[in-house]
Amino acid sequence: MDLTGKRAFVTGGSGDIGGAIARALAGAGVDVAVSYVGNTDGADRSIAAIRACGRKGFAVRLDQRDPTSIADAAEKVRGEFGGLDILVNNAGWNIGIPFKDLETLNEDIWDRVLETNLRGPFLLSRALAGSLRESGSGRIINIASVGGLIPGSSSIAYSSSKAGLIHLTRCLAVALAPDVTVNCIAPGLVENTRMARNLPEKQANAARRQAVLGKVGSADDIAEQALVFCRTETITGQLMVVDGGMPGCMH
Ligand SMILES: NC(=O)c1ccc[n+]([C@@H]2O[C@H](COP(=O)([O-])OP(=O)(O)OC[C@H]3O[C@@H](n4cnc5c(N)ncnc54)[C@H](OP(=O)(O)O)[C@@H]3O)[C@@H](O)[C@H]2O)c1
């Protein structure tokens, strides 16, 4: 499908992977709204890149732990664009807590991770489902993690939230068919991102060693895969792993 003139909302477009997805969409002729929660500089950079492609770009403040903020952001995006064709649920939050350290993973941290990474994408999809259905070729792309496939990554809460997001993808694919396709990308370690820099070096090196391609994922490859899911007409409820080929994630 030609994406020229489509309208997309990329949550977390102020961040590393969201910024790459926003730029790739704009390069393919898409008008793009990006969300940020505090990083206005990152949002400004993404908007400048979108506009440099000759597309409409604007930023929306969104704290997706807060249902009111979700409703407001959805309203603003719908209002500015007059509809929506593509929702990329990319925003996410993590904190490093070793799996064995059960006591440190308290209720507040659990709720923050699950509300941001799992409930937020559901509430955003629900808030924008009407517009995506009206589009006639609506697309939702969720950005999960290989931590949702294997019991690993930054914390039990993060791993569980991303496993939930992978399954939410399938549930929404059923719920929103035939008007909207819903697919998921699971990055492994993504070099040159804030999240990767925050990972303990030992864990990052282990991911690099396991990747059979000799390199882990890149934000640009994730963005390319997002474009594929936007363009295809007959793929829904699917997961694509972008991780340099870790054998443990070759399901
Ligand atoms: N980087 C990796 O190695 C890696 C690996 C696997 C999966 N992922 C996933 O890829 C996605 C993007 O990660 P990234 O590396 O680009 O991280 P990032 O640069 O830290 O970006 C995270 C984005 O999420 C936003 N955000 C955080 N909390 C939020 C909240 N409560 N409500 C709304 N937005 C919120 C941030 O907003 P502000 O910028 O305004 O703070 C930022 O735009 C995430 O879902 C992450 O779990 C990343």
The ligand as an ORCA input file, in Angstrom:
! r2SCAN-3c Opt
* xyz 0 1
  N      16.333      0.524     23.240
  C      16.277     -0.790     23.335
  O      17.326     -1.462     23.407
  C      14.935     -1.478     23.330
  C      14.932     -2.884     23.310
  C      13.698     -3.536     23.299
  C      12.519     -2.822     23.298
  N      12.545     -1.455     23.320
  C      11.270     -0.751     23.336
  O      11.259      0.218     22.314
  C      10.424      1.317     22.712
  C      11.205      2.622     22.535
  O      12.380      2.555     23.332
  P      13.594      3.578     23.156
  O      14.828      2.786     23.207
  O      13.371      4.492     22.023
  O      13.472      4.360     24.558
  P      13.544      5.932     24.916
  O      14.496      6.629     24.002
  O      13.775      5.993     26.372
  O      12.087      6.416     24.558
  C      11.001      6.072     25.382
  C       9.841      6.954     24.986
  O       8.702      6.655     25.809
  C       8.229      7.879     26.373
  N       7.595      7.588     27.670
  C       8.165      7.137     28.809
  N       7.235      7.051     29.783
  C       6.065      7.452     29.245
  C       4.743      7.605     29.740
  N       4.411      7.348     31.016
  N       3.779      8.040     28.893
  C       4.065      8.319     27.596
  N       5.308      8.232     27.080
  C       6.288      7.790     27.895
  C       9.443      8.773     26.493
  O       9.035     10.146     26.576
  P      10.142     11.295     26.947
  O      11.193     11.204     25.855
  O       9.420     12.576     26.867
  O      10.663     10.952     28.294
  C      10.142      8.437     25.180
  O       9.574      9.158     24.108
  C       9.996      1.046     24.148
  O       8.707      0.502     24.188
  C      11.017      0.009     24.613
  O      10.504     -0.810     25.635
  C      13.740     -0.776     23.341
*
